[in-house]
Each structure stands twice: as structure tokens, then as C-alpha cells.
Amino acid sequence: MSPRERLLELPHLRLAAREWGPDDGLPALALHGWLDNAASFDRLAPLLPELHLVALDLPGHGQSQRRPSGVVHHFIDWVPEIVAVADELGWDRFTIIGHSMGAGIASLVPAIVPERIDRLILLEGLGPISAPAEDTPQHLVSALADEARLATASPRVFPDLDHAVTARARDTDVDLESARLLVSRGTEAVAEGVRFTYDPRLRTRSRLRLTEEHVHAFLAAIPCPVIVVRARQGWPVPEEMMAARVAAIPRHEVVEVDGGHHVHLTNPERVAPIIREFFRST
């Protein structure tokens, strides 16, 4: 099943996406992780033929437009944009499949539009990174320092695509073949070689983070069924924190699979049956 390219015109941004499945399939919006792009779902989507799956390049990622100059990426700003994307797609109700950062975004959406979300499928992520309230002033200081450094930084240019692929795969669970999918969509040619297209501002710390109490409030407000898929060799998270977050969700289940943080990309055959069964049972 080959993907179709799609452009989505929001009031303030033009976003790119890849689309699979029939128009009358079950609508599902896929959200990738930090500095990834829609190609993160290139191998998983064909294994879910019942779905009309749209994988988004989030703002500043892949082939989507960057935010205007002077505007930073607040995590909470992703949430209304996901609703705006669904509006542009003409979806009254839909499922969200989120990986890592995308799962964090997906975790917040049902609290603001509970009547529109059918299911949440969270791959290697549950809620955003939080911070204690007392750390907020110093966190803002650090974020502003990041932004100041960025103002004088130059984007890295690689001699060719192969070098960029090797750099993307280095020190991660992503193999070279999987990295090539992400890099092919997430780079552009320049005079000296190729460079990544993601917005450099994504590499700065957020100016403000939710507290863990805030995160629990969002999770407790999720009315739809939720499945959390964790990779046994995935991203390390404090188990006590994860258990408390899971427990806050009214209707949830947790499934573990062998693989790394990008298991949905490197080994989609381990993840697809879990998702298909979740659709059948909810």
C-alpha cells in the first residue's frame, strides 16, 4: 500500500502529511516523535488496512511549515493544532496514534475535545515531560539561554544523504534502513550537500513545562479507551512515574513488546496486531 501526499491548510500554517487506506476507513491521525516526521509510520500503516490513516509532519518537522520568526514551540500549542488538523480533514470523530512526543501530545487532546476522540494508541510515550513547580524560574532561564545560543548557531550540513542517514542512526535504536526513511523525508539539498529540514528551535528547552499534577489532570479527563504500548528495550522512564500516569487513565491497558523506542518503525509486525486487536475490542 503506497502512501499519498497531502497538504493541510490551517489558519496559520501549512502542514504536510502522508495518507494511507480508503476514505471510508476508520479515521486515525498518527503523530510522530521529536525531530522525526510522517515517514515514522511508513512501515506500520500498510499493516493497518482497515484505517484511513493520516500521518502528520508536525509543525517544524519534515515537509511542514515552520512557525513564524520569533515564535517558540510551547508543547501545549500542539494540542489545538491537532484539533485544527482534524477539522481540515473533515473528521468529527477519530483515533490518535502517537509515538513518543506524539504520544505526549495525543494524551492531552481528549481533555479538550472528549466527544471527538474514539481511541488513543500511545506508542512509547504517555503525557509530556513535566517539571516541579519550584523549578519553573530556573527552567525559563535555561530555555532563554538555549534560544540565545541558537541565534548564533549554523545548521549542520552533511556531504550527502548517506552521511545524514549514518548520523541519524548513531546512538539510537534506529537501523540504517529505518533511518533512511526518516532522513529522506526530513532533509533538503543545499549547495554544500544536505541538511535536516526540522526547525532548529525544536532543540531548545520549552520555556514552561506542566507539573506532574497537571499531567494527571489531563490523563484523568480521557473518556475513551487507551492502550499504552511499551517497548522492553525502549526509552528509560521512571517506573513509579509511569505507573502513576497509567493509573490516572480511567480506561486503559498496557502491552509490552520486544524492541527499542522506534519499534513501530523497525519492527512494525510486532505492533500492528496489537493495534488491530485494540480496534476490534473497543
Contacts in CASP RR format, 6 or more apart in sequence:
PFRMAT RR
TARGET T0000
AUTHOR 0000-0000-0000
METHOD contacts of the structure
MODEL  1
MSPRERLLELPHLRLAAREWGPDDGLPALALHGWLDNAASFDRLAPLLPE
LHLVALDLPGHGQSQRRPSGVVHHFIDWVPEIVAVADELGWDRFTIIGHS
MGAGIASLVPAIVPERIDRLILLEGLGPISAPAEDTPQHLVSALADEARL
ATASPRVFPDLDHAVTARARDTDVDLESARLLVSRGTEAVAEGVRFTYDP
RLRTRSRLRLTEEHVHAFLAAIPCPVIVVRARQGWPVPEEMMAARVAAIP
RHEVVEVDGGHHVHLTNPERVAPIIREFFRST
1 20 0 8 1.000
1 21 0 8 1.000
1 45 0 8 1.000
1 46 0 8 1.000
1 49 0 8 1.000
3 18 0 8 1.000
3 19 0 8 1.000
3 20 0 8 1.000
3 42 0 8 1.000
3 45 0 8 1.000
3 55 0 8 1.000
4 18 0 8 1.000
4 19 0 8 1.000
4 20 0 8 1.000
5 16 0 8 1.000
5 17 0 8 1.000
5 18 0 8 1.000
5 19 0 8 1.000
6 16 0 8 1.000
6 17 0 8 1.000
6 18 0 8 1.000
6 19 0 8 1.000
6 54 0 8 1.000
7 14 0 8 1.000
7 15 0 8 1.000
7 16 0 8 1.000
7 17 0 8 1.000
8 14 0 8 1.000
8 15 0 8 1.000
8 16 0 8 1.000
8 17 0 8 1.000
8 56 0 8 1.000
8 85 0 8 1.000
8 88 0 8 1.000
8 89 0 8 1.000
9 88 0 8 1.000
10 81 0 8 1.000
10 84 0 8 1.000
10 85 0 8 1.000
10 88 0 8 1.000
11 84 0 8 1.000
13 59 0 8 1.000
13 64 0 8 1.000
13 65 0 8 1.000
13 67 0 8 1.000
13 81 0 8 1.000
14 64 0 8 1.000
14 65 0 8 1.000
15 56 0 8 1.000
15 57 0 8 1.000
15 58 0 8 1.000
15 59 0 8 1.000
15 64 0 8 1.000
15 65 0 8 1.000
15 85 0 8 1.000
16 38 0 8 1.000
16 56 0 8 1.000
16 57 0 8 1.000
16 62 0 8 1.000
16 63 0 8 1.000
16 64 0 8 1.000
17 38 0 8 1.000
17 54 0 8 1.000
17 55 0 8 1.000
17 56 0 8 1.000
17 57 0 8 1.000
18 38 0 8 1.000
18 39 0 8 1.000
18 41 0 8 1.000
18 42 0 8 1.000
18 45 0 8 1.000
18 54 0 8 1.000
18 55 0 8 1.000
19 52 0 8 1.000
19 53 0 8 1.000
19 54 0 8 1.000
19 55 0 8 1.000
20 45 0 8 1.000
20 46 0 8 1.000
20 48 0 8 1.000
20 51 0 8 1.000
20 52 0 8 1.000
20 53 0 8 1.000
20 55 0 8 1.000
21 45 0 8 1.000
21 49 0 8 1.000
21 51 0 8 1.000
21 52 0 8 1.000
21 53 0 8 1.000
22 52 0 8 1.000
23 52 0 8 1.000
24 52 0 8 1.000
25 50 0 8 1.000
25 51 0 8 1.000
25 52 0 8 1.000
26 50 0 8 1.000
26 51 0 8 1.000
26 52 0 8 1.000
26 95 0 8 1.000
26 118 0 8 1.000
26 279 0 8 1.000
27 51 0 8 1.000
27 52 0 8 1.000
27 54 0 8 1.000
27 89 0 8 1.000
27 91 0 8 1.000
27 93 0 8 1.000
27 94 0 8 1.000
27 95 0 8 1.000
28 48 0 8 1.000
28 51 0 8 1.000
28 52 0 8 1.000
28 53 0 8 1.000
28 54 0 8 1.000
28 94 0 8 1.000
28 95 0 8 1.000
28 96 0 8 1.000
28 97 0 8 1.000
29 53 0 8 1.000
29 54 0 8 1.000
29 56 0 8 1.000
29 82 0 8 1.000
29 85 0 8 1.000
29 86 0 8 1.000
29 89 0 8 1.000
29 91 0 8 1.000
29 94 0 8 1.000
29 95 0 8 1.000
29 96 0 8 1.000
29 97 0 8 1.000
30 38 0 8 1.000
30 40 0 8 1.000
30 41 0 8 1.000
30 45 0 8 1.000
30 53 0 8 1.000
30 54 0 8 1.000
30 55 0 8 1.000
30 56 0 8 1.000
30 96 0 8 1.000
30 97 0 8 1.000
30 98 0 8 1.000
30 99 0 8 1.000
31 56 0 8 1.000
31 58 0 8 1.000
31 82 0 8 1.000
31 96 0 8 1.000
31 97 0 8 1.000
31 98 0 8 1.000
31 99 0 8 1.000
31 101 0 8 1.000
31 102 0 8 1.000
31 103 0 8 1.000
31 105 0 8 1.000
31 106 0 8 1.000
32 38 0 8 1.000
32 40 0 8 1.000
32 41 0 8 1.000
32 55 0 8 1.000
32 56 0 8 1.000
32 57 0 8 1.000
32 58 0 8 1.000
32 61 0 8 1.000
32 98 0 8 1.000
32 99 0 8 1.000
32 100 0 8 1.000
32 101 0 8 1.000
32 102 0 8 1.000
33 40 0 8 1.000
33 58 0 8 1.000
33 98 0 8 1.000
33 99 0 8 1.000
33 100 0 8 1.000
33 101 0 8 1.000
33 102 0 8 1.000
34 100 0 8 1.000
34 101 0 8 1.000
34 202 0 8 1.000
35 61 0 8 1.000
35 196 0 8 1.000
35 198 0 8 1.000
35 202 0 8 1.000
35 203 0 8 1.000
36 61 0 8 1.000
36 99 0 8 1.000
36 100 0 8 1.000
36 182 0 8 1.000
37 57 0 8 1.000
37 58 0 8 1.000
37 61 0 8 1.000
37 62 0 8 1.000
37 63 0 8 1.000
37 182 0 8 1.000
37 185 0 8 1.000
37 186 0 8 1.000
37 198 0 8 1.000
38 55 0 8 1.000
38 56 0 8 1.000
38 57 0 8 1.000
38 62 0 8 1.000
38 185 0 8 1.000
39 55 0 8 1.000
39 181 0 8 1.000
39 182 0 8 1.000
39 184 0 8 1.000
39 185 0 8 1.000
39 186 0 8 1.000
40 55 0 8 1.000
40 99 0 8 1.000
40 181 0 8 1.000
40 182 0 8 1.000
40 262 0 8 1.000
40 264 0 8 1.000
40 265 0 8 1.000
41 53 0 8 1.000
41 55 0 8 1.000
41 97 0 8 1.000
41 264 0 8 1.000
41 265 0 8 1.000
42 181 0 8 1.000
42 265 0 8 1.000
43 178 0 8 1.000
43 181 0 8 1.000
43 264 0 8 1.000
43 265 0 8 1.000
43 268 0 8 1.000
44 264 0 8 1.000
44 265 0 8 1.000
44 268 0 8 1.000
44 271 0 8 1.000
44 272 0 8 1.000
44 275 0 8 1.000
45 51 0 8 1.000
45 53 0 8 1.000
45 55 0 8 1.000
47 268 0 8 1.000
47 269 0 8 1.000
47 272 0 8 1.000
48 272 0 8 1.000
48 275 0 8 1.000
48 276 0 8 1.000
50 276 0 8 1.000
50 279 0 8 1.000
51 95 0 8 1.000
51 279 0 8 1.000
53 97 0 8 1.000
54 85 0 8 1.000
54 89 0 8 1.000
56 64 0 8 1.000
56 85 0 8 1.000
57 63 0 8 1.000
57 64 0 8 1.000
57 185 0 8 1.000
58 64 0 8 1.000
58 78 0 8 1.000
58 102 0 8 1.000
58 105 0 8 1.000
59 65 0 8 1.000
59 66 0 8 1.000
59 67 0 8 1.000
59 73 0 8 1.000
59 78 0 8 1.000
59 81 0 8 1.000
59 199 0 8 1.000
60 66 0 8 1.000
60 67 0 8 1.000
60 73 0 8 1.000
60 197 0 8 1.000
60 198 0 8 1.000
60 199 0 8 1.000
60 202 0 8 1.000
61 186 0 8 1.000
61 197 0 8 1.000
61 198 0 8 1.000
61 199 0 8 1.000
61 202 0 8 1.000
62 185 0 8 1.000
62 186 0 8 1.000
62 197 0 8 1.000
62 198 0 8 1.000
63 185 0 8 1.000
63 186 0 8 1.000
63 197 0 8 1.000
66 199 0 8 1.000
66 201 0 8 1.000
67 73 0 8 1.000
67 199 0 8 1.000
67 201 0 8 1.000
72 147 0 8 1.000
72 201 0 8 1.000
72 204 0 8 1.000
72 206 0 8 1.000
72 207 0 8 1.000
73 199 0 8 1.000
73 201 0 8 1.000
73 202 0 8 1.000
73 204 0 8 1.000
73 206 0 8 1.000
74 206 0 8 1.000
74 207 0 8 1.000
74 208 0 8 1.000
75 105 0 8 1.000
75 128 0 8 1.000
75 129 0 8 1.000
75 206 0 8 1.000
75 209 0 8 1.000
75 210 0 8 1.000
76 108 0 8 1.000
76 210 0 8 1.000
78 102 0 8 1.000
78 105 0 8 1.000
79 105 0 8 1.000
79 108 0 8 1.000
79 109 0 8 1.000
79 112 0 8 1.000
80 112 0 8 1.000
82 96 0 8 1.000
82 105 0 8 1.000
82 106 0 8 1.000
82 109 0 8 1.000
83 109 0 8 1.000
83 112 0 8 1.000
83 113 0 8 1.000
83 116 0 8 1.000
86 94 0 8 1.000
86 116 0 8 1.000
91 116 0 8 1.000
92 116 0 8 1.000
93 115 0 8 1.000
93 116 0 8 1.000
93 117 0 8 1.000
93 118 0 8 1.000
94 116 0 8 1.000
94 117 0 8 1.000
94 118 0 8 1.000
95 117 0 8 1.000
95 118 0 8 1.000
95 119 0 8 1.000
95 120 0 8 1.000
95 121 0 8 1.000
95 279 0 8 1.000
96 106 0 8 1.000
96 109 0 8 1.000
96 117 0 8 1.000
96 119 0 8 1.000
96 120 0 8 1.000
96 121 0 8 1.000
97 106 0 8 1.000
97 121 0 8 1.000
97 123 0 8 1.000
97 275 0 8 1.000
98 104 0 8 1.000
98 105 0 8 1.000
98 106 0 8 1.000
98 121 0 8 1.000
98 122 0 8 1.000
98 123 0 8 1.000
98 125 0 8 1.000
99 123 0 8 1.000
99 124 0 8 1.000
99 125 0 8 1.000
99 262 0 8 1.000
99 264 0 8 1.000
100 123 0 8 1.000
100 124 0 8 1.000
100 125 0 8 1.000
100 235 0 8 1.000
100 261 0 8 1.000
101 128 0 8 1.000
102 125 0 8 1.000
103 122 0 8 1.000
103 123 0 8 1.000
103 124 0 8 1.000
103 125 0 8 1.000
103 126 0 8 1.000
103 127 0 8 1.000
104 122 0 8 1.000
104 125 0 8 1.000
104 126 0 8 1.000
104 127 0 8 1.000
104 128 0 8 1.000
105 128 0 8 1.000
106 120 0 8 1.000
106 122 0 8 1.000
107 120 0 8 1.000
107 122 0 8 1.000
107 125 0 8 1.000
107 126 0 8 1.000
107 127 0 8 1.000
107 128 0 8 1.000
107 215 0 8 1.000
107 218 0 8 1.000
107 219 0 8 1.000
107 222 0 8 1.000
108 127 0 8 1.000
108 128 0 8 1.000
108 218 0 8 1.000
109 117 0 8 1.000
110 117 0 8 1.000
110 120 0 8 1.000
110 221 0 8 1.000
110 222 0 8 1.000
110 223 0 8 1.000
110 224 0 8 1.000
111 217 0 8 1.000
111 218 0 8 1.000
111 221 0 8 1.000
111 222 0 8 1.000
114 221 0 8 1.000
114 222 0 8 1.000
114 223 0 8 1.000
114 224 0 8 1.000
117 222 0 8 1.000
117 223 0 8 1.000
117 224 0 8 1.000
118 224 0 8 1.000
118 282 0 8 1.000
119 224 0 8 1.000
119 225 0 8 1.000
119 226 0 8 1.000
119 227 0 8 1.000
119 278 0 8 1.000
119 279 0 8 1.000
119 282 0 8 1.000
120 222 0 8 1.000
120 224 0 8 1.000
120 225 0 8 1.000
120 226 0 8 1.000
120 227 0 8 1.000
121 226 0 8 1.000
121 227 0 8 1.000
121 229 0 8 1.000
121 275 0 8 1.000
121 278 0 8 1.000
122 226 0 8 1.000
122 227 0 8 1.000
122 228 0 8 1.000
122 229 0 8 1.000
123 229 0 8 1.000
123 263 0 8 1.000
123 264 0 8 1.000
123 271 0 8 1.000
124 229 0 8 1.000
124 230 0 8 1.000
124 231 0 8 1.000
124 234 0 8 1.000
124 235 0 8 1.000
124 260 0 8 1.000
124 261 0 8 1.000
124 262 0 8 1.000
124 263 0 8 1.000
124 264 0 8 1.000
125 228 0 8 1.000
125 235 0 8 1.000
125 237 0 8 1.000
126 219 0 8 1.000
126 228 0 8 1.000
126 242 0 8 1.000
126 245 0 8 1.000
126 246 0 8 1.000
127 215 0 8 1.000
127 218 0 8 1.000
127 219 0 8 1.000
127 245 0 8 1.000
128 209 0 8 1.000
128 210 0 8 1.000
128 215 0 8 1.000
129 206 0 8 1.000
129 209 0 8 1.000
130 209 0 8 1.000
130 210 0 8 1.000
130 211 0 8 1.000
130 212 0 8 1.000
130 214 0 8 1.000
130 215 0 8 1.000
131 139 0 8 1.000
131 209 0 8 1.000
131 210 0 8 1.000
131 211 0 8 1.000
132 211 0 8 1.000
132 212 0 8 1.000
133 211 0 8 1.000
136 208 0 8 1.000
136 209 0 8 1.000
139 205 0 8 1.000
139 206 0 8 1.000
139 207 0 8 1.000
139 208 0 8 1.000
139 209 0 8 1.000
140 207 0 8 1.000
140 208 0 8 1.000
142 205 0 8 1.000
143 204 0 8 1.000
143 205 0 8 1.000
143 206 0 8 1.000
143 207 0 8 1.000
144 207 0 8 1.000
146 203 0 8 1.000
146 204 0 8 1.000
146 205 0 8 1.000
147 201 0 8 1.000
147 204 0 8 1.000
150 200 0 8 1.000
150 201 0 8 1.000
150 203 0 8 1.000
150 204 0 8 1.000
153 200 0 8 1.000
155 195 0 8 1.000
155 196 0 8 1.000
155 200 0 8 1.000
156 195 0 8 1.000
156 196 0 8 1.000
157 190 0 8 1.000
157 192 0 8 1.000
157 193 0 8 1.000
157 194 0 8 1.000
157 195 0 8 1.000
158 164 0 8 1.000
158 167 0 8 1.000
158 187 0 8 1.000
158 193 0 8 1.000
158 194 0 8 1.000
158 195 0 8 1.000
159 192 0 8 1.000
159 193 0 8 1.000
160 193 0 8 1.000
160 194 0 8 1.000
161 180 0 8 1.000
161 183 0 8 1.000
161 184 0 8 1.000
161 187 0 8 1.000
161 194 0 8 1.000
164 183 0 8 1.000
164 187 0 8 1.000
164 194 0 8 1.000
164 195 0 8 1.000
164 196 0 8 1.000
165 176 0 8 1.000
165 179 0 8 1.000
165 180 0 8 1.000
165 183 0 8 1.000
166 176 0 8 1.000
166 179 0 8 1.000
168 174 0 8 1.000
168 179 0 8 1.000
168 182 0 8 1.000
168 183 0 8 1.000
169 175 0 8 1.000
169 176 0 8 1.000
169 178 0 8 1.000
169 179 0 8 1.000
172 179 0 8 1.000
172 261 0 8 1.000
172 262 0 8 1.000
173 233 0 8 1.000
173 234 0 8 1.000
173 259 0 8 1.000
173 260 0 8 1.000
173 261 0 8 1.000
173 262 0 8 1.000
173 263 0 8 1.000
173 266 0 8 1.000
174 182 0 8 1.000
174 262 0 8 1.000
174 265 0 8 1.000
174 266 0 8 1.000
175 266 0 8 1.000
178 262 0 8 1.000
178 265 0 8 1.000
178 266 0 8 1.000
181 265 0 8 1.000
182 265 0 8 1.000
183 196 0 8 1.000
186 196 0 8 1.000
186 197 0 8 1.000
186 198 0 8 1.000
187 194 0 8 1.000
187 195 0 8 1.000
187 196 0 8 1.000
187 197 0 8 1.000
188 194 0 8 1.000
188 195 0 8 1.000
188 197 0 8 1.000
210 218 0 8 1.000
212 241 0 8 1.000
212 244 0 8 1.000
215 245 0 8 1.000
216 244 0 8 1.000
216 245 0 8 1.000
216 248 0 8 1.000
219 245 0 8 1.000
219 248 0 8 1.000
219 249 0 8 1.000
220 248 0 8 1.000
220 249 0 8 1.000
220 250 0 8 1.000
222 249 0 8 1.000
222 250 0 8 1.000
222 251 0 8 1.000
223 250 0 8 1.000
223 251 0 8 1.000
224 251 0 8 1.000
225 251 0 8 1.000
225 252 0 8 1.000
225 253 0 8 1.000
225 278 0 8 1.000
225 282 0 8 1.000
226 249 0 8 1.000
226 251 0 8 1.000
226 252 0 8 1.000
226 253 0 8 1.000
227 252 0 8 1.000
227 253 0 8 1.000
227 254 0 8 1.000
227 255 0 8 1.000
227 274 0 8 1.000
227 275 0 8 1.000
227 278 0 8 1.000
228 246 0 8 1.000
228 252 0 8 1.000
228 253 0 8 1.000
228 254 0 8 1.000
228 255 0 8 1.000
229 254 0 8 1.000
229 255 0 8 1.000
229 256 0 8 1.000
229 257 0 8 1.000
229 264 0 8 1.000
229 271 0 8 1.000
229 274 0 8 1.000
230 254 0 8 1.000
230 255 0 8 1.000
230 256 0 8 1.000
230 257 0 8 1.000
231 256 0 8 1.000
231 257 0 8 1.000
231 258 0 8 1.000
231 259 0 8 1.000
231 260 0 8 1.000
231 261 0 8 1.000
231 263 0 8 1.000
232 256 0 8 1.000
232 257 0 8 1.000
232 258 0 8 1.000
232 259 0 8 1.000
232 260 0 8 1.000
233 258 0 8 1.000
233 259 0 8 1.000
233 260 0 8 1.000
234 259 0 8 1.000
234 260 0 8 1.000
234 261 0 8 1.000
234 263 0 8 1.000
235 261 0 8 1.000
246 252 0 8 1.000
246 254 0 8 1.000
253 278 0 8 1.000
255 274 0 8 1.000
257 263 0 8 1.000
257 267 0 8 1.000
257 270 0 8 1.000
257 271 0 8 1.000
257 274 0 8 1.000
258 267 0 8 1.000
258 270 0 8 1.000
259 266 0 8 1.000
259 267 0 8 1.000
259 270 0 8 1.000
260 266 0 8 1.000
263 270 0 8 1.000
263 271 0 8 1.000
264 271 0 8 1.000
END
